[in-house]
Amino acid sequence: MHKEQKFFMGIDPGRDKCGVAVLTANCEIKFQKVIPTEDLEAVLKSLAAEFEIQSVIIGNGTTHKQATQKISAAGLKFQIIDEKHTTEKARIEYWKKNPPRGWRKLLPTTMQVPPEPVDAIVAEILVKKFLNN
C-alpha cells in the first residue's frame, strides 16, 4: 500500500487498448502499462486500492467518454485534457528510454516507429502536462 503519498493516474483511452500510468506529484513513475480496454475498470479499481489517487488525467481522444464512465464507476475524480501531439512526444520519449540497437542505430529515430505501443508513455505525458500547468 502506498497510501501516505498522493498519486496521479494518466489514461490514454483507446478502442482496443489503453495506456495507464501512475505518477507521484514529483513525476516519479510507479506504474505504467498498456492494457486491453475491456480490463480498464478492473485495473482502475486495483490501482485505486493500492495508491491514493488524487485525480485521473485522461486524454480527450478516442473513446474518452466511455473511459470516463469507468473512471466514475471506480469512484475516482478525473480531468480531461487535450492530448494533441502526445503520440509524437511519446515516440520521442520511447527512443530516449529504449535507445535503438543494432541496425536501428543507423537510422534517425524520427524515421522509426517504436516496436511496441506507446500508449502508456502517452498516459505518463498527460500526467506531466497536467502537473506542469
C-alpha positions in Angstrom: 0.0 0.0 0.0 1.2 3.5 -0.9 -1.5 5.5 0.9 0.9 8.0 2.5 1.5 9.9 -0.7 -0.7 11.4 -3.4 -0.7 10.0 -6.9 -2.0 10.9 -10.3 -3.2 8.4 -12.9 -2.9 9.1 -16.6 -5.1 7.3 -19.1 -4.7 7.3 -22.9 -8.0 5.8 -23.9 -8.4 3.7 -27.0 -10.9 1.4 -28.6 -8.9 -1.8 -28.1 -6.2 -0.8 -25.7 -5.5 1.9 -23.1 -2.2 3.3 -21.7 -2.2 3.7 -18.0 0.4 5.3 -15.8 0.5 6.3 -12.1 2.9 9.0 -11.1 3.7 10.9 -7.9 3.4 14.6 -7.7 7.1 14.7 -8.4 6.5 12.8 -11.7 8.1 9.5 -10.4 6.5 6.6 -12.3 5.0 4.0 -10.0 3.0 2.0 -12.6 3.0 2.0 -16.4 1.3 -0.4 -18.7 -0.7 -0.9 -21.9 -3.9 -2.8 -21.1 -6.9 -4.1 -23.0 -9.7 -1.6 -22.9 -12.1 -4.3 -21.5 -9.8 -4.5 -18.4 -9.8 -0.8 -17.7 -12.4 -0.8 -14.9 -10.7 -3.7 -13.0 -7.3 -2.1 -13.4 -8.7 1.3 -12.1 -10.1 -0.4 -9.0 -6.9 -2.3 -8.4 -4.7 0.8 -8.7 -7.1 2.9 -6.6 -6.8 0.3 -3.8 -3.0 0.4 -4.0 -2.4 4.1 -4.5 -4.1 7.3 -3.1 -5.2 8.6 -6.5 -5.7 12.4 -6.3 -7.1 12.6 -9.8 -7.2 10.7 -13.1 -5.9 12.7 -16.1 -7.5 11.4 -19.3 -6.8 12.4 -22.9 -9.7 13.7 -24.9 -9.1 11.3 -27.8 -10.7 8.1 -29.0 -13.4 6.6 -26.6 -12.7 9.0 -23.8 -16.4 9.3 -22.9 -16.7 5.5 -22.4 -13.5 5.6 -20.3 -14.7 8.4 -18.1 -17.8 6.3 -17.2 -15.5 3.6 -16.0 -13.4 6.1 -14.0 -16.6 7.4 -12.3 -17.8 3.8 -11.6 -14.5 3.2 -9.8 -15.2 6.3 -7.6 -12.4 8.4 -8.9 -12.3 12.1 -9.9 -11.0 12.9 -13.4 -9.7 15.8 -15.5 -10.0 15.7 -19.3 -7.1 17.3 -21.1 -6.1 17.9 -24.7 -3.9 15.0 -26.0 -2.8 16.8 -29.2 0.7 15.8 -30.2 1.2 13.4 -27.3 1.7 10.3 -29.5 4.6 12.1 -31.3 6.1 13.1 -27.9 5.6 9.5 -26.7 7.6 8.1 -29.7 10.5 10.5 -28.9 10.3 9.5 -25.2 10.2 5.8 -26.2 13.5 6.1 -28.0 15.1 8.0 -25.1 14.1 5.2 -22.7 15.0 2.4 -25.2 17.9 3.6 -27.4 18.0 1.8 -30.8 20.4 -1.1 -31.1 21.9 -3.0 -34.0 21.0 -1.7 -37.4 18.3 0.7 -35.9 21.2 2.8 -34.5 22.0 3.8 -38.1 18.5 5.3 -38.7 17.3 8.6 -37.2 14.7 7.8 -34.5 12.3 10.3 -36.2 12.1 7.8 -39.1 11.4 4.8 -36.9 8.2 3.5 -35.3 8.6 2.0 -31.9 8.2 -1.8 -32.0 5.6 -1.7 -29.2 2.6 0.5 -28.4 3.5 3.9 -26.7 0.0 4.4 -25.1 1.4 4.0 -21.6 4.1 6.7 -22.3 1.2 8.9 -23.6 -0.5 8.4 -20.2 2.7 9.5 -18.5 2.9 12.6 -20.7 -0.7 13.5 -19.9 0.0 13.5 -16.2 3.2 15.5 -16.6 1.3 18.0 -18.8 -1.4 18.3 -16.1 1.1 18.8 -13.2 3.1 21.4 -15.1 0.1 23.6 -15.8 
